[in-house]
Amino acid sequence: MADAQSGMFANLGPALRRARELRGMSQAEVAREAGTGKSQLSKYEQGKELPKLESLERVLAVLNLGSLDFFYALHLVDRGTAQPPKSERREDVTAAFDRVMRHLLDLHRQVVLETARSGMRQEDETPREG
């Protein structure tokens, strides 16, 4: 497996960890539901290994995150941390990822609520037989 400490996926591990923490899930819970080992998930989160795409998809599904949302958040985090020294970067990455993920979660909630409301309005407007 490739080392994830450098290159374009340098923040993938910390981003996975923050997403899991924001969901309030343990490594064991996510690993079990994703069908991977806890130690393997730990390696991903620590940036020791990059997950295969299939594994990443399963982990993101457990975290209820779309891959586009996750990689967009990762892109924003990467873009925002290009300049700070490495010693300061982890805190910046964490704060930026938290902010982006909260925003995405809020948007998701709004879409779900609006979809539910829209469905209720359609039911109310549907003529009933009888």
NORLIN-V995899 format. One record per run of one state. SS is the DSSP state (h for helix, s for strand, l for the rest). FROM is the first residue (numbers start at 1). LEN is the number of residues. Records with the same first field share a line. If there is no record, write none. Layout:
SS: FROM-LEN + FROM-LEN
//
This chain:
l: 1-11 + 23-4 + 35-3 + 46-7 + 63-4 + 81-5 + 126-5
h: 12-11 + 27-8 + 38-8 + 53-10 + 67-14 + 86-40
//
